[in-house]
Each structure stands twice: as C-alpha cells, then as structure tokens.
C-alpha cells in the first residue's frame, strides 16, 4: 500500500486537460505549527503528547473554531492525545480557503504492518513514517503533489475547498485501536511496542474538524491505498460527527473485499493485531460486522442513502494486492496475485451493483506506481477508452448530485502489463 517514490508530475486534472506543473508554490507550507489541541482518545496510549511550535504559535484549545493563521497554505496542527506508532506526537495539516463551505479530507497512503518484521521495517512490505510525522511533511514534493484534489495551482473540482490532510504513521490503515508488543521471531532484537492508534487519531481529528468547520456544505472523504481503506472504514465516523449537508466517499485502491474471498486471512490477521472489532462495535445497532468485513460497504450505503459512495482501483494493481495475499498464501507469483485480485474484485462489484448510491471505477493497468492508486499525481492514463471516460470524469459525476452514478470496469487489455 505504500506509494512509490518513482511517480512523475505530468498529467491532467478535473476531467479536463490542464497540465500539472512540477512545483506548487501556492500551497507551500510556511512552517507554522499550532499548539496541540485538546481532545480525548479511546485507545491505550501511555505518554502525553509533546508540544511543538514553529515560527508562529496559534492557540487552538478554545471551544470554538480558531481563526485561520493563513489562507491557501498548509498549517501544521498537533492534536492532544493523538500519537504515532512509536508514541510520538501525531499532527494533521490544514489548508483553509477564505469563504469555503466545502471540506476535503484526504488520508495519506503508506503500507501496513501487523507483526514484528513489518512494523520494525525488516520486511519488504511495511508502513510509512515509523519515526513519526515531521512538521514539514507538506514541504515534501511528492506529498504536497500527491493528488490533484489537494492542489490549488491547477483547475480542479476541489480547488477552492477547505482541505485537511491526515498523515499516516500507525501501520493500521488509519483503523487500529491497540497497543501491542511484537517479539522478534528470531529472538535477537528487543521487543517492539507499537501503537496501532489510527482510529483514535481519526476520531480526535474528526472532533477537531467538527468544531472548526460547522455548517459544511459538501464533505468529500478520500485517500489512496491505506488512506483509501481508512476513508472507507472511518467514513461513518466522519459523516456522523461533522456537520455537513452532503457526503461523498472515494476509496482509491484500498478496497475492503468480502472476507469470503481470498482476503479472508488478511482480515483475520488485522482483526487481532489492530483490534478492529472495537472500532466496528461503534457502528450503529443493526450494522454489526461479523465474520465478513465486506459488508461494511453495503452498511454505509444503507446508513447514508443520500450520500454518493465509490471505490476506484486498477485491475492490475500490484501493491495493495501483494499486501492482501503475499504473506498469507505460499508460492505466490505475480499472475497468481492478479488472479486472486480479479476474483475478489468480482465479489466486490456484486456487492456494489444493486445500490444506486454506490459506484466503482476500475481501469485495467498503467505503468505508474505498479498500477497502484488511480488518483495520485494526475489523471493521465486513467482513461477507459472504450467508454470515453477518465477518473476526472468519474469524480465530476460523483460530486454532481444531479447525475446518476455510473460504474465502469474496463475489459481485459491483453497488450498491457507485459
């Protein structure tokens, strides 16, 4: 689920043909860091968060919304009670736009971990920011240009929205609620205490947003990879706590497939490592998650029948798919992984098809980032030529309440992904 550093910067956005420049000067972080806000956590953390300050200190502990320190710039906001996997201070990044009534919430990608090897960084597949979230994360060119949706220097549907970026440092797709000690299976290295605190961080951030952005019109929750899965799993908590008239979800390349398929062993593993049952127990009565994680998709459709919910991913994704199967089945090959992924995709589309407020967009393949994360960098090579659409078109329809949602799945392209 990690984002490759090999991504380029050229492409299109918003369904049009505007070229994304190499740099974004309009959203350059200023180094401004607010004091930690107050909040509560439902999970087990041991130390109080540290207080950090930058060039300007802003008091964010008041009961009401704070005055934006600046507009159209990324501001670092530490959150009291929120911690990373190593128990360091968690923080979010906020970009206000003067007069905006719409809110984009973007969750960062970055892999996953659930045992000593993956959480310590020894395994090939691991998780982002094991040393915590830097205050200047949005100075990183790859991060600040992660998605056309979070940029103001190109034309796009969310260009003039308020934006909140939730970084990822807990190895649990923003979903965990567990402090766990992992032991080195070889008995050589010391025990690793890891804070799978993702859901608690999201909850604290959501409470902050609920105070900061009252009377929101449109709320759009999205993210790719771990961020996509986190957007889906936490959507109810965003939607039920933030005062918004309309809600939209796009889970990019972090699908929660039915557990009856090949993703079942992964679901069982994270169930124990991340204590996700404690998170699912917060869903309303009648919407319990039993043995099948996949029902979360249709639960959300029933809970929010007027919202517009979607998932997008490449059918030849070779990143999230590896996390889904590689450590759970022996002798996995690339083709076997793609075979399992296709069968799980069939199960998922069967879930979505009966629901008019759910849609999927499934192009076949692109070279960038092993076909992982459709919405990153640009919408170049996201088109489904046989149907004359690209991801920008799909997002345009998703955010247009006057248009019915339409699902797309590209046919097999035998000349691609060779």
Secondary structure, DSSP 8 states (H G I E B T S, - for coil): ----TT-------TTTT----S--STT-----EEEEE----SS---S-------SS-----SSS----S-BSS-EEEEEEEEE-TTS-EEEEEEEB-TT---EEEEE---B---SHHHHHT-SSS-BS-TT---TTGGGSHHHHTSBGGG-SSS--TTTTSEEEEE---SSSTT---EEEEE--TTS-S--EEEEE-HHHHHHHHHHHHHHHTTTEEEEEEEEETHHHHHHHHTHHHHHHHS-EEEEEEEEES-----TTSTTHHHHHHHHHHH-HHHHHTTS-TT----S-TTHHHHHHHHHTTTSEEEEE--TT--SHHHHHHTTTSTT--HHHHHHHHHHHHHHHHHHHHT-TTEEEEE----TGGGG--TTBS--TT--BGGGTB-HHHHHHHHT-TTS----EE----TTS--
